[in-house]
Amino acid sequence: MRKNKAAIIVIALAVLLMCSPLLLNNHALLGVDGYFQYNRIYEAALQLKNHNFSFINLYSFQQAGRVVNSLYSPLITYVAGGLLLLVGNWFRFQILTLLSSILSVAM
């Protein structure tokens, strides 16, 4: 455990550094395709909430009926949509997903 103590401290500092823009600004960050990915997750969350499962987007993209989730791993999108429903807002969702991705890479 003593050997791992230094590694755990380094990982914790890296996590804090990666999350600092999110925590200091107190709102979610968007990348180049952030709106696209967040629309996919929002679509999956509302499909789970309303028990209306479809590869056609009915709740996002101005309800244009686009087929997007069939091309981009619908299972992961539904898991992320379920997480969004559980945490309740985009800020908490992004903190949890960022922490989980950093810790999964570190392990």
URDA-V222974 format. One line per field, one symbol per residue. phi: phi as a letter, one per 40 degrees, with the letter a starting at -180 (. if undefined). psi: psi as a letter, one per 40 degrees, with the letter a starting at -180 (. if undefined). burial: + if it has 9 or more other C-alpha atoms within 8 Angstrom, else -. A space follows every 10 residues. Layout:
phi: ???
psi: ???
burial: ???
//
This chain:
phi: .ccccccccc cccccccccd cccccfaccb ccbccccccc ccdccccccc fbcacccbbb fffcgccbcc cbfccccccc cccccccgac cccccccccc ccccccc
psi: dddedddddd dddddddded dddddfiiih adfddddddd ddddddddde fghiehhdea fffefihddd dggddddddd ddddddddid dddddddddd dddddd.
burial: ---------- +---+---+- -+-------- --------++ ++++++++-- -----++-++ +-+---+++- ---+--++-+ +++++----- +++++--++- -++----
//
